[in-house]
Amino acid sequence: MKPIEALPTVLSCQNLSKSFRGSHKQETVVLTDINLEICKGTFVTILGQSGGGKSTLLKLLGGFLPSSSGVLLFNGQPLKSNTPDIGMIFQDHNLYPWMTVEQNVGFGFKIKGEKPGKYKHLVHEILDIVGLSHARKLYPHQLSGGMRQRVAIARSIVVKPTVLLLDEPFSALDVQLRRRLQEFLLALWSEMNTTMILVTHNVEEAILLGQNLVVVGESPGRIVEEITISDAQYRDRYHPNFLRLQRYLESVLEGTSKEQANDYYEGILAIPRIQRN
């Protein structure tokens, strides 16, 4: 695992909140008092139940939504809108069906007005990294679900964003395919210097992938727990300490009393932990 200490902060949330107004001007608070520091090159997983504001937080971090209050800094500067330095992958791969794999992956360069001669080699390199060189002339309908999601990841990563946001990208896949893509994503992250932030409601996935694991509580969403994971045993879903941590996080999500939740935490290999109110 990459060390987290002494890395520069790439995204900083300070008292960030988000609310929406309905048709009758009724305000609904989705997120409140979010304080979070994300270091460059780390893999952060944001865990929470459905409807708790995880995806809203991800969109705020990407500049796709404005915050209602608070401060969001990207590389030390206020983030007011989306930037090419922050990419995002959604649950649906969003590939263009009339384009080949190669064309889909190179689309980001095309909309910048760059000529194929300048970026074609980069497209071929990333397709080789994600294991899809053999499929570069195929169309999305000719690919499996896992291959389509790898194309979506390749399309986002080839333009070398500073941060890559992933909104439950594997939620629609079967268990075995999901696990293969989790391993693929970890391997890709270890090769790149890209900060990855993945939202999930799957506790196992959050532990397996996260170097920093952030738990968002029920609506209005707020951070209730933050854990740093660096030991290799937490990459083994069958290790006893992995299972203890999984049970602890499930208890947090279920709203178990702090005393009982802390009982689950006892016996886990000591890992840095920030408890929130």
N, C-alpha and C positions, 0 to 999 in steps of 0.2 A: 504494500500500500504506500501511496505517496505521503510524506510527512505533511502535517497541517501547520505546524508551528512556523512563525516568522514569514508566512506568505502574505502578500499584499491583499487588501480587501478589494474585491471587484464590484460587489453590490452591497449597499448598506441601507437598511430600513430603520427609520427612527419614528416611533409612534405613528405608524402608518395605519390608516383606517379607510374603509370603503363602504359606502351605502348607495342604494338605488332608490329612486322615487317611482312609485307605481302610478297607475292611471288616475287615481284619486289623490295624487300628491302625497301619498303616505310613504314615509321613509322607512326602508328596511336596511338595517345595519348588517352587513355580510362579514366584514372583518373589522377588528378593533385592536388598537394598541400593539401593532406588530413591530417588534424590535429584533432585527436579525442582521448578522454580519456573514457574508459569504466570501470566502477566500479564493483567490485565483487558482485554477487548476484542480479544485476539489470536486468531489461528487456528492451532491446533497440530495437526500430524498425527503420529500414532504409527505407525511402520512396523516390520514384523517378519514373520517366517515363521509359518505356521500352527502352533499348538501352543506358541508362545513366550511366551504369557501376556499378549498385548496386550489382549484383551477382559477378562481378569481385572483388569488395571490400570485399565481404563476403569470397571469396576464399583466398584473401590475409590475412584476419584476421585469417583464419584457417590454414595458412601455406601450402595451396594446390597450390599456385602460388607464385613465387618470385616477389618482387617489383622491379621496374626499378630504383628507387631512394628513398631516405628517410629511416626512421628507424621505425621498428615495434618491440615492446617489449611485451613479454608475461611473466607476473609476474616479471617484471624488467630485463628479459634477452632477447637478440635478438631471434626472432622466425625465424628460417631458413627453417623449413619443418614442415609437419603435425606431431602432437603428439597425443597419445591416450587421453590426457587431454582435447582435443578439438574435439567434435563430430559434425557431419553435417547431416542434413536431406534435401533431394532434393525434387523437385516438384513430381517426381515419387518415390514411396515408396521403390523401389529396393529390394523387398523381394525375397528370393529364393523360386521358386514355388515348388520345390521338398521337402522342409522342412515344418514341422508343425509350427504353431505359436510359440510354446514353443522352438523349435529348432532354429527358426529365432532369437528370442529374446536372446537366449543364445549363439549365434554364436560368439560374441566378446570374450567371455571367452574361447570358443573352440579353436580359432586361437591362443590364448595365451598359449595353451597346458594344460589348467586346466581341471581337471576331473569333470564330472557332479555332483558328490557328494559335491563338494565345492561351486558350484554356483547355483544349482537347486533351492534352497530355495529363492535366490535373484530373480530368474526369476519368481517364483510363486508370490513373494511379489509385483513385479512391474506389473504383469498381473492383480493382484487384484486391484492395485491403478488405472490402466487405464480401469478397468471394463471388462477385457477379460479373466478372469479365466475359464469361461465356454467354451471358444473357443480354449483352448491351444492345443488341439489335431487336430484342423482343419488345412487345407492348405489354402494358399492365395486365390485360386480361389473360395473357399467356403465363403469368407468374402465380406462384402460390402466395398465400397471405403473408408468410414470413419473408419471402423474397420482396414483396411489395413494400413491407415495412423497412427492410434493409435499404431499398432504393430511396425511401423517404429520408432515412438517416444520412445516406450518402449525399443526397441533394443538399441537405442542411449543413453538413460538415465540410463539404468541398470548398466552400467560400471562406473557410477558416474563421468562423465567428469566435469571439472571445467567450461567449456564453451560449450554451445550447439548452433550451427548455424542452421538456418532454412531458406531455399531458396524458398520462396513462396509455402509453403507446402500445402496450401488449395486452390490454384488458379484453380484447375481443378474440384472443387466440387461445387454443387449447393448451393444457398444462405443459405437455412436453415441448411444444414449439415455443411457448413462453419462456421456459427454462433455457432453451438453446439461445434465444435472443437475448436473455439476460446475460448469459456468459459472453455472447458476442459483444454486447454493449460495454461490459467491463473490460474486455480485451481491447476494444477500440479506444476507450477512455485512457487506458494505461499507455497507449501509443501516442496519444495526442496531448496537447497542452490546453485543451478546452475545458472550461468549467461546465459541469453538467448538473442540472437541477431537474429531478424527476418527481412528478406527483403520482401518488398511488394510494389506493385504499387497501392494498394487499400487504399485510404485516411482514410476511416472509420476504417479499420482494424488497421492501424498504430496508430490511436488515442486510440482505445479501448485497445490495448495490450501494448502500449509503456509507460514505465516509463520515458525513455528518447527517444525523437523522433528526428531523424536526417534526414534532407531533402538533397538529392543529386540532383544537377542541371543537365541540359542537357550536353551531351558529348562535350568536355571532362569533365567528372564528377568532381564536387567539392562540398563541403558542403556549402550550401547557408543559412541554418537555423538549429538551434538546440533548442529544447524546452523540458523543464522538466515538466512532468505531474504527479501531486500527488493527486488532488482533485477527490473525488468519482463521481462527476457529469460528468466527462469525461469518465466514464464507462457506461454512459447512452446515447445511440445513438440518443435519442429523446430530450435530454435536449437542451434548447436554446443556451447555451454556447458551447456545443459540436458541434452544427450545425454552429455556428459562426466560431469556430476553423477549422472545416472542409472546410468551404468556403474560409477562409484565406489561408489554405494550398493548396487548389485547385488553388487559384490565384497565389501562388508562383510557382507552377508547370507549370501553363499556361504562365508564363513570364509576368504577369501583372506588371505595373509600381510600384515602391516601394511606391509611394504616395497612389495609389489606394489600394494596398495590405494592407498598414497600416490602411486605413479606415476600411477595413474588420476586422482588428484586434481590433479596438476600441470596447469597450463594453464587451470584453471577460474577465472573472474573471482573475485577475492578476496571470500570471504564469511565472516562470523564462524563459528567452528567450535570446539566443545568436544570434545576427544577423551577418551574414558573408558578406563579400564584393562580 
